[in-house]
């Protein structure tokens, strides 16, 4: 059974930065595509960023392009999301996601989810 555990969330003022981490255990998932999704109160969960199995290709939601960077460390079986120039509208619970059958950076939700980490951006 795979476990995805997010960390690094918190409260920050607009314009600030945070780095989220997603550590996988139970099996190696860093060779698969991995992604970040977020869900704000009263809204549907939405795609934020995906990184391919090789790490060579990424995709981002338009709302975060140029501000967020997704990466992963295969040796640590861990994925990251560096978030800069944060805005109040980035406030949400951020979820780590992966799937054993996915390898491309296509924005889509896989079957494995983390428990989520809260990011709050104040104006």
N, C-alpha and C positions, 0 to 999 in steps of 0.2 A: 504494500500500500504506500502510495506517495503522499508525503506531507509537504505542503508549501507554507512557509512561515514568513510573513512580511514584518518589517521593522523600519524604523526611521521616521515615522509620521510624527506630527506635532503641530504646534501653533506658531505662526510666523506672520510678520507684517507684510503687506503688499510690497513687492520688489525684492523680497528675500528669497532664500534658497533652502532647499531640503534635498536629501538623498535618501531614497527608499531602497531597501534591500529585500530580496526574496530568496530565502535559503531552502533548498530542496533536500529532502531525505527520503530514504526508502528505496530509491533507485536513481540512476543518473538521468536527469532530464535536461541537462545543459546542452546535450547534443540535439535536442528537439527545439522547435520554435517555442519561444516563451513570450508572454505579453503582459501588459498592464491594462486594467480596466478601472473605471471609477464610477461611483454612484453618489449623486448629490441628493439631499432630502427631497422627496416628491418627484424625483426624476428617474428615468430608466438608466440601467447600467450602460455605460458607453466605452468604446474602445479608446485607449490613449496611445499606446505604442506596442509594436511587436518587433522582435528580433529573430532572424532566421536561425536554423540549427547551427550553421557554420559561424554565425555572427557577422557575416559579411553584408547582410541586407537588413534594412530596417524600414518600418513604416510608422507614420505618426498621424494622429488626428490633426486636422487643419488648425484647430484651436491651440495646439501646443507646439506646433512646428517652430523651430528656431529658439524655443525656450527650454524644452525638455530633451534629454538624451538618454536613450536606453542602451545598456551594455550588459555583458555577462562575463563571468570568470568560470570557465569550464572546470578548472582544477578545483574550485571551491563549490561547484554545483550551485552557483548563486547568480542571480540577475539583479541589476540595479536600474534605478530611474533617477537621474540627476535632474532636478527641477529648479529652474532659475527664473527670475523676473516673475515671481508668482503673483497671481491676481486673486481677488476675492472669489471670482467665479471658478477658481480651481479647487475651492473647498469641496471635499467629498471624502468618502471612504474609498481607498485605493486597494484594488485586488490584484494579486498575482495569478497568472493563468498559464497552463501548459497542457499539452496533449501528446501521447506517445506516437501518434500517427502524423503529427504536423512537423514540417521542416522548413516551409517557406515563411516569408514575413507577411503573408496575407492576413489582413485584419479579421480575425475570427476567434470565437471563444472555443477553447478546448474543454476537455472533460474535468480537468483538475483545477481546483480553486484554493486559494489561501483564505484565511479568515478575515483579512482586510486590516488596513491601518488608516486611522483618521488623519486627514490633513485639513487644517483650518487656517485660512488666510484672512487677516483682518485689514481693513482699509485705514 
